[in-house]
Amino acid sequence: MEDKNWKKDTIFNEPIDKIVDFTFDEKVADVFEDMLRRSIPGYGTIISIIGMLTKYHAKPNTNLYDLGSSLGAASLVMQKNVSVPGCKIIAVDNSLPMINRCREIIKNGNYPTPIELICADIMDVQIQNASMVVLNFTLQFIPVELRSKLIEKIYNGLLPGGILILSEKISFDDEDLNKRQIERYHNFKKFHGYSDLEISAKREALENVLIPETLDTHFSRLYRARFNHVDLWYQLFNFASIIATK
C-alpha cells in the first residue's frame, strides 16, 4: 500500500448510459489504492493512527481483526506496529478480487505477526479473543438493520480493555451543514483530479450501497452495545473516526 506507482482511478471518467450499483470487483481492486487516497480526506492519517493505536493496545496472544479489509492497509500497519508476541491479524473481506490483490501486496512482508486472509461476509465471521477490531469505512456498506448486531458481536468478542476503531462517512441532521460538508468533500475530490462527471457518476453508483449515518447514531449504537468509552478522535468534512473501548 505504500507503493506510489498504483494505477489511477478512471472508472467513472467516461459517460455511462446506465449507472449500476457500486461493487468491489476486479476493476475497483485494480485502482483501489488511488481511489482511497483521492476519495477519503485524511485517509493516510487514519491508517497511520491505527498503527500507533496498535502499538499501545495490542495484547500478547490475542487476535486483531480488520473487518472489510479491502487491500489490507489497516492489516499491514497493524502488522508493522505489533510489539507483543503471539498476535494474529485476521483480515476479512467478501470481495475475492480484493482478497487476491491483498494477498499479492502482503506476501513480501517480513514481520513476525501473521495476517490470515478470509473471504467471507463479516456478519458470518466469529470475533473472539480480540484486543483490537478495525471497521475502516466498512459499516456504511452493511444494511442498516444489521449494524447493531455487528457492533454487538464485536463487543462480545473483545477482551476487557479492547478497542474498536470505527471510521465512517457521516451525515448531519442539520440540512444546511450537511450540504456544506458535501460541497467541501466534492471540492476535495476535484482538488485531487476528479471531474464533475466522475463525482456525479460515483455518487449515483454508491447511492443505494453506502448509507451514511450521523455521529449521534453511531455513538448511541456503541453505547447500547455496552462500550464504556466512545471517543471521536478524528473528523474532516463528512468523514470521521471513533475509538470505542470495552
N, C-alpha and C positions, 0 to 999 in steps of 0.2 A: 504493500500500500504506500510505501514511501517513494516508489519509482515515479519520477515526474514525467516519464515518457508514455503515460497512459493514453489511450485513444480518446479523441474528442467526441463529446456527445453531440450528434447531429440528427438524432432520431426524429425530432419534430420540426426540422428546418425546411421541409417542403410541404406544400398544401396537401391535405389528405381529404378524400371525398367523404369518408365516414370515420369519425374518431371512435375507437373502441377502448374499453376499459384498460387501464394500465396493468401490465403483467411483468413479472420479473423473469423474462425469458432470455434466450441466448443473446439477443440484440442488446438488451439492457445490461446484462452481465458484462458484455464486452466493453462498455463505456462507463461503467458504474462509478469508477474512481473519479472521473471527470465530472459526472453528474452530481455526485455528492458535494464536492467542493464548490461547485458553481451554483448549487441549489439550496444549500443549508448554511445560513450565516453562522460563522464561528465553528464550523464542523471540526476543524483541526484542534481548536481549543478544547472542545468537548472530549475528543479522543485522548488528548494529552492529559486531561484531568482524570479520566478513567484510569490511566496508567498510574498517576500519583495516588489515587484512592486505593488502587490495588496494593501498592507498596505498604500501606498502613492498615488495610482491612482484611487482606487475605490471611487466613489462619492455617496452621500446619494441618496436613491430612484432610483437607476439605475440597469441595468442588466449587468452581467458579463457572457460572453459566452466562453465555452470550446468546440470548433468545432473539431470533431474527437476525442472524449473524451476517448475512449477505456475503461480502468478500473478506470478512474476518478482521476488519480494522480494530474493533474492540478486543477481540480474542488475542490478536498479536500484541497489542500494547499491554494487555494483562500479562501475557506470557513473558514479556521483556521485564516486567516490574514485580513479578512474584519473588519475594525474598525469603520465603519459608519452604521447608521440604514437604513433599507428599501431596502437593496440589495437582488437580487435573482441571483443565478448561474444557467445558462441553459446549460446543458451538452448534446451534440448531437453526436450520432454515428449511422451508418447504419447497424451495426452488432448486431443482437439481442442477441447472446451469450455474447458479450461484455457488453451490457446494463444490462443483467440479472446478470452477475457476479459483475458489478459495483454496482448494487442495493444492493447486499449482503454486499459489502465492506462498503458502506456508511451508512447502516441502523443503525449502532450503534453510529454514530456521535452525539455529544451533543453541537452543535453550533447553534446560532440564525439564521444565514443566510441559507435559504433553497437551496437545489440543486434539480432542476427539470430535470429528465432524459427524453430525447426524442429519440426514434429510428426512424431515418429518414435520407435521403440524405441531407447533409448540403447545397447543392445547392437549396433545396426546403424550407429551413428554413429562415424566415424573421429575420433580425437583426434590433433591434430598442432600443432606449433609452440606449445605451451601453456606459459604461465608460471604459471597457476593453474587448478585444477579444483575445483568445489564439488559435493559429493554431500550435499545437505542433507535428511536424512531420506528418502533415496531407495533406498539399498542394501537396506534392510529389506524392500522390496517386490519385489526381484529374487529369483528362485528361488535357493535356497542353492547349488545345484550350478553356477550361473553366476557367482557373486560373485567368485571368484578370477580368472576370465577377464576380467571387467570391470576389476578393480583392476590387473591386469597390462597391459591395454590403456591404461589411464590413465597408468600409469608410463611405458610406451613412448612415449606422446605428449607427455609433459612434457619440457621442456628441463632441463638440469642446473641444480639450484638451485630448480626449480619446486616448487610445493606443491599438495597435495591437502588440502582441508578436508572431513572426513568426520563428519557429525553423524548420530546414530542413537539410537533407543530401544534400551536394552540389557537383558540378563537377567543373573542372577547364579548361579554354581554352588551357593552356599550357599542351600539352600531357604528357611530362615528369613529370611535377609536379603532374598531375592527377594520373599517375601510382605510384609515390612515396607515395602520400597520401592514395591511395587504399591499397598499401602494408603495410603501417603503421596501417591502420584500420584492415586489416586481422591479423596482428601481435597482435593487441589489443584483437581481438576475440580469437586467440589461447591462449594468456596470461590468458584469462578468461575461458579456458577449452574447447573451441570448436575445433573440429578436422578439418583437411583439407577437409574431406568428407562433414561434416556439412556445412562448409563455402561455398564450391563449390555448393552444392545442394540448399542451401538457396539463393545464388546469382542467380542461374538459375531460381528458382521459382519466384523471385522478378523482373526478367529482364524486363518483359512486364507490370509490375504492378507499380513499383516505378521508376519514371523518374526524376532524379535529374537535377537541373539547376545551372548555375553559380551565384555567388553573384551579378554580374553586371546585370544579367537578373532579379533577384529579386528586386534589387534597382530600376531599370528602371520601372518595373511594378508598384511598390509602388508610385513612383513619378508621373507616369502617372495617377494614381488614385487620385492624388492631396494631398497626405500626405505631411505635412510641413517639418517634420524631419524624416530621416531614418538612424538609427544608428546600426552598427554592435557592439554588446556588448560581443559576445562570439564566439570563434571558436576553435575547437580541431580536427585536421586532416581534414576530409571532412564532418564535422558536424558544423553547425553554428546556431546562433540565433540573430534575428534582433528586434529592437523596432522601430515601426513606429508611429508617433504622428500626430493626426489630428489638 
